[in-house]
């Protein structure tokens, strides 16, 4: 027969409540260390497996949190999820991941599905500028932490990269190489990330005294390779003159590479390009992509810590953290060609 918690407690010579605390990472610190080790050893020898559903019914805590991701195919999200799991697991929590495809109706359904499973809070990486669902959840007292993006006017904890400083690093690098006409393939204007990065691009171009030309900014409707390629084609077809591109993210930059191949444009001799995120394998491109590095795993880990803090003390004031970024210089940037 399947061993029960009482079987473990009897074999270890402790009360069932003590055995329960010893077997739960979140409460193990309440038990004498030698006792906890004895209980764990007995549980392993008997083949005991805790029943999280039964524990949740008894404690009104499920030991799970919801991870709401807009696009699981985007390479920046797996390291964020890894960072989240690295913190949740030692605390006795697990994450339930859902993918929204940036679809509001799908997102609402996914939130309701997770809430029906009694998750104790959410880590949300999907944040449009106008996001009434998150406003509603906040009013209902749902615990949330925003990760990577942050909608305006939502008073919840957040952990985000310093996007404005990252774009400034990219533009300043190109200016120091001698570029004066720099184009920007901006991210979607309905996302906080796209808006912040585009605003920083404009401000940095102005501050550095580079050529200010609104025609050199094209807004992509999606954070995708296809959207980046279409944006660069439209810029080239317009006849605009530029020697470098700051892409809204690495996927948009990959779209630039597609167009370079189509039109026999040599990078960086003809056009330099800088991405944003430093997703895996960029050093394998030809040329390797210069990009702004974002510590995604650290972002995930900090988001998980923030949510666990909120679960332990829901009255904690919301705090926002901006993580510093760095520029990784590779082969896709060089001084403007003078030939």
C-alpha positions as a Markdown table, in Angstrom:
| # | Residue | x | y | z |
|---|---|---|---|---|
| 1 | Unk | 0.0 | 0.0 | 0.0 |
| 2 | Unk | 1.1 | 3.6 | -0.6 |
| 3 | Unk | 2.8 | 4.9 | 2.6 |
| 4 | Unk | 1.0 | 7.8 | 4.4 |
| 5 | Unk | 2.4 | 10.7 | 6.3 |
| 6 | Unk | 1.4 | 9.0 | 9.5 |
| 7 | Unk | 3.5 | 5.9 | 8.4 |
| 8 | Unk | 6.5 | 8.2 | 8.0 |
| 9 | Unk | 5.9 | 9.9 | 11.3 |
| 10 | Unk | 5.6 | 6.6 | 13.2 |
| 11 | Unk | 8.7 | 5.2 | 11.6 |
| 12 | Unk | 10.7 | 8.4 | 12.5 |
| 13 | Unk | 9.3 | 8.6 | 16.0 |
| 14 | Unk | 7.7 | 12.1 | 15.6 |
| 15 | Unk | 4.3 | 13.6 | 15.5 |
| 16 | Unk | 2.6 | 13.8 | 12.0 |
| 17 | Unk | 2.7 | 17.6 | 12.1 |
| 18 | Unk | 6.5 | 17.5 | 12.7 |
| 19 | Unk | 6.9 | 15.1 | 9.8 |
| 20 | Unk | 4.8 | 17.4 | 7.6 |
| 21 | Unk | 6.9 | 20.4 | 8.4 |
| 22 | Unk | 10.2 | 18.5 | 7.9 |
| 23 | Unk | 9.0 | 17.3 | 4.4 |
| 24 | Unk | 8.0 | 20.8 | 3.3 |
| 25 | Unk | 10.9 | 23.0 | 2.2 |
| 26 | Unk | 9.0 | 26.1 | 3.1 |
| 27 | Unk | 8.6 | 25.0 | 6.8 |
| 28 | Unk | 11.6 | 22.7 | 7.2 |
| 29 | Unk | 13.5 | 25.4 | 9.1 |
| 30 | Unk | 10.9 | 25.1 | 12.0 |
| 31 | Unk | 12.2 | 21.6 | 12.7 |
| 32 | Unk | 15.4 | 20.5 | 14.4 |
| 33 | Unk | 17.9 | 19.8 | 11.6 |
| 34 | Unk | 18.7 | 16.2 | 12.9 |
| 35 | Unk | 15.0 | 15.5 | 13.1 |
| 36 | Unk | 14.4 | 16.8 | 9.6 |
| 37 | Unk | 17.1 | 14.7 | 8.2 |
| 38 | Unk | 15.8 | 11.6 | 9.9 |
| 39 | Unk | 12.2 | 12.2 | 8.6 |
| 40 | Unk | 13.5 | 12.8 | 5.1 |
| 41 | Unk | 15.6 | 9.6 | 5.2 |
| 42 | Unk | 12.6 | 7.5 | 6.5 |
| 43 | Unk | 10.3 | 9.0 | 3.8 |
| 44 | Unk | 12.8 | 8.1 | 1.1 |
| 45 | Unk | 13.2 | 4.5 | 2.4 |
| 46 | Unk | 9.4 | 4.0 | 2.6 |
| 47 | Unk | 8.9 | 5.6 | -0.9 |
| 48 | Unk | 6.6 | 8.3 | 0.5 |
| 49 | Unk | 5.4 | 11.0 | -1.9 |
| 50 | Unk | 3.7 | 14.1 | -0.5 |
| 51 | Unk | 0.2 | 14.8 | -1.8 |
| 52 | Unk | 0.1 | 18.5 | -2.8 |
| 53 | Unk | -3.6 | 18.5 | -3.3 |
| 54 | Unk | -4.3 | 17.2 | 0.2 |
| 55 | Unk | -1.8 | 19.6 | 1.7 |
| 56 | Unk | -3.5 | 22.5 | -0.2 |
| 57 | Unk | -6.9 | 21.5 | 1.2 |
| 58 | Unk | -5.5 | 21.5 | 4.7 |
| 59 | Unk | -3.4 | 24.6 | 4.6 |
| 60 | Unk | -5.4 | 26.6 | 1.9 |
| 61 | Unk | -2.1 | 27.0 | 0.1 |
| 62 | Unk | -1.4 | 25.2 | -3.2 |
| 63 | Unk | 2.4 | 25.7 | -3.3 |
| 64 | Unk | 2.0 | 26.8 | -7.0 |
| 65 | Unk | 2.3 | 30.1 | -8.8 |
| 66 | Unk | 1.2 | 31.0 | -12.3 |
| 67 | Unk | 3.8 | 32.1 | -14.9 |
| 68 | Unk | 2.0 | 34.1 | -17.7 |
| 69 | Unk | 4.2 | 34.3 | -20.8 |
| 70 | Unk | 3.2 | 36.1 | -24.0 |
| 71 | Unk | 5.3 | 34.0 | -26.5 |
| 72 | Unk | 7.1 | 30.8 | -25.4 |
| 73 | Unk | 8.9 | 30.7 | -28.8 |
| 74 | Unk | 10.7 | 34.0 | -28.0 |
| 75 | Unk | 14.2 | 32.9 | -26.8 |
| 76 | Unk | 14.4 | 35.5 | -24.1 |
| 77 | Unk | 11.7 | 33.8 | -21.9 |
| 78 | Unk | 13.2 | 30.3 | -21.2 |
| 79 | Unk | 16.1 | 31.8 | -19.1 |
| 80 | Unk | 13.6 | 34.0 | -17.2 |
| 81 | Unk | 11.6 | 30.9 | -16.4 |
| 82 | Unk | 14.8 | 29.1 | -15.4 |
| 83 | Unk | 15.6 | 31.9 | -13.0 |
| 84 | Unk | 12.1 | 31.7 | -11.5 |
| 85 | Unk | 12.3 | 27.9 | -11.0 |
| 86 | Unk | 15.7 | 28.2 | -9.4 |
| 87 | Unk | 14.1 | 30.3 | -6.6 |
| 88 | Unk | 10.7 | 28.6 | -6.4 |
| 89 | Unk | 11.9 | 25.0 | -6.0 |
| 90 | Unk | 14.0 | 25.5 | -2.8 |
| 91 | Unk | 11.0 | 27.3 | -1.3 |
| 92 | Unk | 8.7 | 24.4 | -2.0 |
| 93 | Unk | 6.8 | 26.0 | -4.8 |
| 94 | Unk | 6.4 | 25.1 | -8.4 |
| 95 | Unk | 5.3 | 27.1 | -11.4 |
| 96 | Unk | 2.4 | 26.5 | -13.9 |
| 97 | Unk | 3.3 | 28.1 | -17.2 |
| 98 | Unk | 0.8 | 29.4 | -19.7 |
| 99 | Unk | 1.3 | 31.0 | -23.1 |
| 100 | Unk | -1.0 | 33.8 | -24.1 |
| 101 | Unk | 0.2 | 34.6 | -27.7 |
| 102 | Unk | -0.5 | 38.3 | -26.8 |
| 103 | Unk | -4.2 | 37.5 | -27.3 |
| 104 | Unk | -6.4 | 39.3 | -24.7 |
| 105 | Unk | -9.2 | 36.7 | -24.8 |
| 106 | Unk | -6.7 | 33.8 | -24.5 |
| 107 | Unk | -4.9 | 35.6 | -21.7 |
| 108 | Unk | -8.1 | 36.1 | -19.7 |
| 109 | Unk | -9.0 | 32.4 | -20.1 |
| 110 | Unk | -5.5 | 31.4 | -19.0 |
| 111 | Unk | -5.7 | 33.6 | -15.9 |
| 112 | Unk | -9.1 | 32.2 | -14.9 |
| 113 | Unk | -7.8 | 28.6 | -15.4 |
| 114 | Unk | -4.8 | 29.2 | -13.1 |
| 115 | Unk | -7.0 | 30.9 | -10.5 |
| 116 | Unk | -9.3 | 27.9 | -10.5 |
| 117 | Unk | -6.2 | 25.8 | -9.6 |
| 118 | Unk | -5.7 | 28.0 | -6.5 |
| 119 | Unk | -2.3 | 29.4 | -7.5 |
| 120 | Unk | -1.0 | 31.7 | -4.8 |
| 121 | Unk | 0.2 | 34.4 | -7.1 |
| 122 | Unk | 1.3 | 35.3 | -10.6 |
| 123 | Unk | 4.5 | 36.3 | -12.4 |
| 124 | Unk | 3.4 | 38.1 | -15.5 |
| 125 | Unk | 5.6 | 38.8 | -18.5 |
| 126 | Unk | 2.8 | 40.1 | -20.8 |
| 127 | Unk | 2.2 | 43.7 | -20.2 |
| 128 | Unk | 0.6 | 45.9 | -22.9 |
| 129 | Unk | 0.4 | 49.7 | -22.2 |
| 130 | Unk | -3.4 | 49.4 | -22.0 |
| 131 | Unk | -4.1 | 46.3 | -19.9 |
| 132 | Unk | -7.5 | 46.4 | -18.2 |
| 133 | Unk | -7.3 | 42.8 | -17.1 |
| 134 | Unk | -4.3 | 43.4 | -14.9 |
| 135 | Unk | -6.0 | 46.5 | -13.4 |
| 136 | Unk | -9.0 | 44.3 | -12.6 |
| 137 | Unk | -6.9 | 41.5 | -11.0 |
| 138 | Unk | -5.0 | 44.1 | -8.9 |
| 139 | Unk | -8.4 | 45.5 | -7.6 |
| 140 | Unk | -9.4 | 42.0 | -6.7 |
| 141 | Unk | -6.3 | 41.6 | -4.6 |
| 142 | Unk | -4.5 | 39.1 | -6.8 |
| 143 | Unk | -0.8 | 38.9 | -6.0 |
| 144 | Unk | 1.3 | 39.7 | -9.0 |
| 145 | Unk | 4.9 | 40.6 | -10.0 |
| 146 | Unk | 5.6 | 42.1 | -13.4 |
| 147 | Unk | 8.7 | 40.8 | -15.2 |
| 148 | Unk | 10.6 | 42.3 | -18.1 |
| 149 | Unk | 7.8 | 44.8 | -18.9 |
| 150 | Unk | 5.7 | 47.1 | -16.8 |
| 151 | Unk | 2.4 | 48.8 | -17.8 |
| 152 | Unk | 1.9 | 52.4 | -16.8 |
| 153 | Unk | -0.2 | 53.1 | -13.7 |
| 154 | Unk | -0.2 | 49.6 | -12.2 |
| 155 | Unk | 0.9 | 49.6 | -8.6 |
| 156 | Unk | 2.5 | 46.1 | -8.4 |
| 157 | Unk | 6.0 | 44.9 | -7.8 |
| 158 | Unk | 8.1 | 44.7 | -11.0 |
| 159 | Unk | 11.6 | 43.7 | -12.1 |
| 160 | Unk | 12.7 | 45.0 | -15.5 |
| 161 | Unk | 15.9 | 45.7 | -17.4 |
| 162 | Unk | 16.9 | 49.3 | -17.7 |
| 163 | Unk | 15.8 | 49.6 | -21.3 |
| 164 | Unk | 16.5 | 53.3 | -21.7 |
| 165 | Unk | 20.1 | 52.9 | -20.5 |
| 166 | Unk | 20.5 | 49.9 | -22.8 |
| 167 | Unk | 19.4 | 51.8 | -25.9 |
| 168 | Unk | 21.7 | 54.7 | -24.9 |
| 169 | Unk | 24.6 | 52.2 | -24.8 |
| 170 | Unk | 23.8 | 51.1 | -28.3 |
| 171 | Unk | 23.5 | 54.5 | -29.8 |
| 172 | Unk | 26.5 | 55.9 | -28.0 |
| 173 | Unk | 28.6 | 52.9 | -29.3 |
| 174 | Unk | 27.6 | 53.7 | -32.9 |
| 175 | Unk | 28.3 | 57.4 | -32.4 |
| 176 | Unk | 31.7 | 56.7 | -31.1 |
| 177 | Unk | 32.4 | 54.6 | -34.2 |
| 178 | Unk | 31.5 | 57.7 | -36.3 |
| 179 | Unk | 27.9 | 57.0 | -37.4 |
| 180 | Unk | 25.7 | 60.1 | -37.6 |
| 181 | Unk | 22.6 | 58.8 | -39.4 |
| 182 | Unk | 21.3 | 55.9 | -37.3 |
| 183 | Unk | 18.0 | 54.2 | -38.0 |
| 184 | Unk | 15.8 | 52.6 | -35.3 |
| 185 | Unk | 13.6 | 49.6 | -36.0 |
| 186 | Unk | 11.3 | 50.0 | -33.0 |
| 187 | Unk | 9.3 | 47.4 | -31.1 |
| 188 | Unk | 5.5 | 47.5 | -31.1 |
| 189 | Unk | 4.1 | 50.9 | -29.9 |
| 190 | Unk | 1.4 | 49.2 | -27.7 |
| 191 | Unk | 4.1 | 47.7 | -25.4 |
| 192 | Unk | 5.9 | 49.5 | -22.6 |
| 193 | Unk | 9.2 | 48.1 | -23.8 |
| 194 | Unk | 8.7 | 49.4 | -27.4 |
| 195 | Unk | 7.8 | 52.8 | -26.2 |
| 196 | Unk | 10.6 | 53.2 | -23.6 |
| 197 | Unk | 13.3 | 52.0 | -26.1 |
| 198 | Unk | 12.0 | 54.3 | -28.9 |
| 199 | Unk | 11.9 | 57.3 | -26.6 |
| 200 | Unk | 15.4 | 56.6 | -25.4 |
| 201 | Unk | 16.6 | 56.3 | -29.0 |
| 202 | Unk | 15.2 | 59.7 | -29.8 |
| 203 | Unk | 16.6 | 61.3 | -26.7 |
| 204 | Unk | 20.1 | 59.8 | -27.1 |
| 205 | Unk | 20.3 | 60.8 | -30.8 |
| 206 | Unk | 19.4 | 64.4 | -29.7 |
| 207 | Unk | 21.8 | 64.4 | -26.8 |
| 208 | Unk | 24.7 | 63.2 | -28.9 |
| 209 | Unk | 24.1 | 65.7 | -31.7 |
| 210 | Unk | 23.4 | 63.0 | -34.3 |
| 211 | Unk | 21.1 | 63.6 | -37.3 |
| 212 | Unk | 17.5 | 63.7 | -36.1 |
| 213 | Unk | 15.3 | 62.4 | -38.9 |
| 214 | Unk | 11.9 | 60.9 | -38.0 |
| 215 | Unk | 12.0 | 59.0 | -41.3 |
| 216 | Unk | 14.8 | 56.8 | -39.9 |
| 217 | Unk | 12.4 | 55.3 | -37.3 |
| 218 | Unk | 10.1 | 52.4 | -38.4 |
| 219 | Unk | 7.8 | 50.8 | -35.9 |
| 220 | Unk | 7.5 | 47.0 | -36.1 |
| 221 | Unk | 4.0 | 45.6 | -35.3 |
| 222 | Unk | 5.6 | 42.5 | -33.6 |
| 223 | Unk | 8.8 | 41.5 | -31.9 |
| 224 | Unk | 9.7 | 39.1 | -34.7 |
| 225 | Unk | 12.3 | 38.4 | -37.4 |
| 226 | Unk | 9.6 | 38.8 | -40.1 |
| 227 | Unk | 8.6 | 42.2 | -38.7 |
| 228 | Unk | 12.2 | 43.3 | -38.6 |
| 229 | Unk | 12.8 | 42.3 | -42.2 |
| 230 | Unk | 9.7 | 44.1 | -43.4 |
| 231 | Unk | 10.6 | 47.2 | -41.5 |
| 232 | Unk | 14.1 | 47.3 | -43.0 |
| 233 | Unk | 12.8 | 46.7 | -46.5 |
| 234 | Unk | 10.4 | 49.7 | -46.1 |
| 235 | Unk | 13.3 | 51.9 | -44.9 |
| 236 | Unk | 15.5 | 50.9 | -47.8 |
| 237 | Unk | 12.7 | 51.3 | -50.3 |
| 238 | Unk | 12.0 | 54.8 | -49.0 |
| 239 | Unk | 15.5 | 55.9 | -50.1 |
| 240 | Unk | 16.5 | 57.0 | -46.6 |
| 241 | Unk | 20.2 | 57.3 | -46.0 |
| 242 | Unk | 21.7 | 55.7 | -42.9 |
| 243 | Unk | 24.8 | 53.8 | -42.0 |
| 244 | Unk | 23.7 | 51.9 | -38.8 |
| 245 | Unk | 20.6 | 50.3 | -37.3 |
| 246 | Unk | 19.5 | 49.9 | -33.6 |
| 247 | Unk | 17.0 | 47.1 | -33.6 |
| 248 | Unk | 14.3 | 46.9 | -31.0 |
| 249 | Unk | 15.4 | 43.4 | -30.0 |
| 250 | Unk | 17.5 | 40.6 | -31.4 |
| 251 | Unk | 14.7 | 39.0 | -33.4 |
| 252 | Unk | 14.2 | 42.3 | -35.2 |
| 253 | Unk | 17.9 | 42.4 | -35.8 |
| 254 | Unk | 17.8 | 38.9 | -37.3 |
| 255 | Unk | 15.3 | 40.2 | -39.8 |
| 256 | Unk | 17.9 | 42.8 | -40.8 |
| 257 | Unk | 20.3 | 39.9 | -41.6 |
| 258 | Unk | 17.7 | 38.4 | -43.9 |
| 259 | Unk | 17.4 | 41.6 | -45.9 |
| 260 | Unk | 21.2 | 42.0 | -46.0 |
| 261 | Unk | 21.4 | 38.6 | -47.7 |
| 262 | Unk | 18.5 | 39.4 | -50.1 |
| 263 | Unk | 20.0 | 42.7 | -51.2 |
| 264 | Unk | 23.7 | 42.0 | -51.1 |
| 265 | Unk | 24.3 | 44.4 | -48.3 |
| 266 | Unk | 27.5 | 43.7 | -46.4 |
| 267 | Unk | 27.4 | 44.1 | -42.7 |
| 268 | Unk | 29.1 | 45.9 | -41.1 |
| 269 | Unk | 30.8 | 47.5 | -44.1 |
| 270 | Unk | 27.6 | 48.9 | -45.6 |
| 271 | Unk | 25.4 | 48.9 | -42.5 |
| 272 | Unk | 26.2 | 48.3 | -38.8 |
| 273 | Unk | 23.5 | 46.8 | -36.6 |
| 274 | Unk | 22.9 | 46.4 | -32.9 |
| 275 | Unk | 20.4 | 44.1 | -31.3 |
| 276 | Unk | 18.9 | 44.0 | -27.8 |
| 277 | Unk | 18.6 | 41.0 | -25.3 |
| 278 | Unk | 21.7 | 38.9 | -26.2 |
| 279 | Unk | 19.7 | 35.8 | -26.8 |
| 280 | Unk | 21.6 | 32.5 | -27.3 |
| 281 | Unk | 23.8 | 31.8 | -30.4 |
| 282 | Unk | 24.2 | 35.4 | -31.6 |
| 283 | Unk | 27.9 | 34.8 | -31.6 |
| 284 | Unk | 27.4 | 32.1 | -34.3 |
| 285 | Unk | 25.9 | 34.6 | -36.8 |
| 286 | Unk | 28.0 | 35.9 | -39.6 |
| 287 | Unk | 28.9 | 38.5 | -38.5 |
| 288 | Unk | 28.3 | 37.9 | -34.8 |
| 289 | Unk | 25.7 | 40.4 | -33.5 |
| 290 | Unk | 26.6 | 43.3 | -31.3 |
| 291 | Unk | 23.8 | 43.5 | -28.8 |
| 292 | Unk | 22.7 | 44.8 | -25.4 |
| 293 | Unk | 22.9 | 42.0 | -22.8 |
| 294 | Unk | 20.0 | 41.5 | -20.5 |
| 295 | Unk | 20.4 | 39.3 | -17.4 |
| 296 | Unk | 17.2 | 37.3 | -18.0 |
| 297 | Unk | 17.9 | 34.6 | -15.5 |
| 298 | Unk | 18.6 | 37.2 | -12.8 |
| 299 | Unk | 15.3 | 38.9 | -13.7 |
| 300 | Unk | 13.4 | 35.7 | -13.3 |
| 301 | Unk | 15.1 | 34.9 | -9.9 |
| 302 | Unk | 14.4 | 38.4 | -8.5 |
| 303 | Unk | 10.7 | 38.2 | -9.7 |
| 304 | Unk | 10.3 | 34.9 | -7.9 |
| 305 | Unk | 11.8 | 36.4 | -4.7 |
| 306 | Unk | 9.4 | 39.3 | -4.9 |
| 307 | Unk | 6.4 | 37.1 | -5.3 |
| 308 | Unk | 7.4 | 34.9 | -2.4 |
| 309 | Unk | 7.8 | 38.0 | -0.3 |
| 310 | Unk | 4.3 | 39.2 | -1.3 |
| 311 | Unk | 2.8 | 35.7 | -0.5 |
| 312 | Unk | 4.4 | 35.8 | 3.0 |
| 313 | Unk | 3.3 | 39.4 | 3.6 |
| 314 | Unk | 0.6 | 40.7 | 1.2 |
| 315 | Unk | 0.8 | 44.1 | 2.9 |
| 316 | Unk | 4.3 | 44.7 | 1.7 |
| 317 | Unk | 4.6 | 48.0 | -0.4 |
| 318 | Unk | 5.2 | 47.3 | -4.1 |
| 319 | Unk | 8.7 | 48.0 | -5.2 |
| 320 | Unk | 10.2 | 48.2 | -8.7 |
| 321 | Unk | 13.7 | 47.2 | -9.6 |
| 322 | Unk | 15.7 | 48.2 | -12.7 |
| 323 | Unk | 18.6 | 45.9 | -13.5 |
| 324 | Unk | 21.7 | 47.4 | -15.2 |
| 325 | Unk | 22.6 | 46.2 | -18.7 |
| 326 | Unk | 25.8 | 45.9 | -20.7 |
| 327 | Unk | 26.8 | 46.1 | -24.3 |
| 328 | Unk | 28.4 | 43.1 | -25.9 |
| 329 | Unk | 30.4 | 44.3 | -28.9 |
| 330 | Unk | 30.8 | 41.7 | -31.7 |
| 331 | Unk | 31.4 | 41.9 | -35.4 |
| 332 | Unk | 28.2 | 43.5 | -36.7 |
| 333 | Unk | 29.4 | 47.1 | -35.9 |
| 334 | Unk | 32.3 | 49.0 | -37.4 |
| 335 | Unk | 33.0 | 52.6 | -38.5 |
| 336 | Unk | 31.1 | 53.8 | -41.5 |
| 337 | Unk | 32.6 | 52.7 | -44.8 |
| 338 | Unk | 34.4 | 55.6 | -46.5 |
| 339 | Unk | 35.0 | 54.0 | -49.9 |
